[in-house]
Amino acid sequence: MKEAENYKEELLRHRHYFHMHPELGLEEKETSAYIKSYLEKLGYEITPVFPTGMIAELPELKKRKKTVVVRAEMDGLPMEEKTGLPYASVNPGRMHACGHDGILAVALTLCGILSEEKEEFPVNVRFLFEPAEEIGEGAKRMIKAGALDGPADAFLMFHFAVDMPFGMAVHEGQASAMIAGIGIEVKGKSSHWSEAHKGIDSIYAGARVIQEVHDLNESYQGHAPCLVGIGTAHGGEYGNIIADSMTLTGNIRACREEDFQALYCLLEERLKNTEKETGTKITLSLLKEPVLSFANDSEFTELAAGIGQEVFGERFILEGEDELFLAGDNAYRYFQRTRGVFLIFLAAVPGKEYPLHHPKMELDENIFPYSLETVYQMIKKMGKVC
């Protein structure tokens, strides 16, 4: 490969297009059309994944003995961008606030490099352009469409993080958390506030629920980071009417499954007590099946550490088991079926350290050539050891 810095213009061209045209999960029609057009010009075979995803391979590389699967997410988030960047989103209420635009840019540039090196590149690379990662729908659709069929000797994924400036990190062992959305329904009894004794106040009970969640987080001592979080609370229609129902949604996050199960059971117990004390009916449920945790393959982690130190020097971080964090990814489905590794590229803009999923989140674009070099080298070396 040529010097990675030589690809910066191409990386930014792709990234700026995707950043300006974010689309939500399963709606990525423009994104998909852009990717498909680019890949067809390079000679890739494309397998469509309904409705917007695709699997792409070069026919020449499919003859290789080993296949490394590389995932690139396509979807944005439902929020209004407030960065003020010249390439800010032109789609109202849509933003690439999780770095998927950067992931796509690196993946597409890498596709171009492999098309130039298809005669000598030592390993087959199967690119997964995955829709709907943010809503947990993408991976199962990709797998059903054949993402891991035939040889799938290794899996590689990467993200951009904005909690630290320029650098790279990889976890030893476990690399994600177990996460599930929860819904809490509080049923009371409606009445006019002039006859308050005839009603059962669901909003008061809902406030008690929020307090119980807070107290549970304060008191529970987990084996690793874990918590229950409430993100929305809705109830009532009129200021002079006792609300007969309130709905809360949130999530349980835990690095260890035993903590996840314990938090769920303890929350159920607390809600039953709240139910008795307030006269309401309170129902706790999982909104969908949990996203499970996954772990990096030890051999691939060792490769990543070596390459990371070569590319990033002292800006590379090897994170241990005591540095787990509460983010999850539906990519666990790939890790269940093949060996894999998750690379994290650190790209905070100094002075603008807004978190992911924030309307002012920005990425340091200087990271892109370095991430391209790292992913390229990882694929070549993974193909030798898997």
LINHUZI-V22667 format. One record per helix or strand of 2 or more residues. SS is the DSSP state (2 for helix, 1 for strand). FROM is the first residue (numbers start at 1). TO is the last residue. If there is no record, write none. Layout:
((SS:FROM:TO) (SS:FROM:TO))
//
This chain:
((2:4:20) (2:29:42) (1:44:49) (1:53:58) (2:61:63) (1:67:73) (2:100:116) (1:124:130) (2:138:144) (1:154:165) (1:167:171) (1:178:187) (1:191:192) (2:193:198) (2:202:219) (1:226:235) (1:241:242) (1:245:254) (2:257:278) (1:281:286) (2:298:315) (1:316:319) (2:321:323) (2:332:335) (1:340:348) (2:367:385))
//
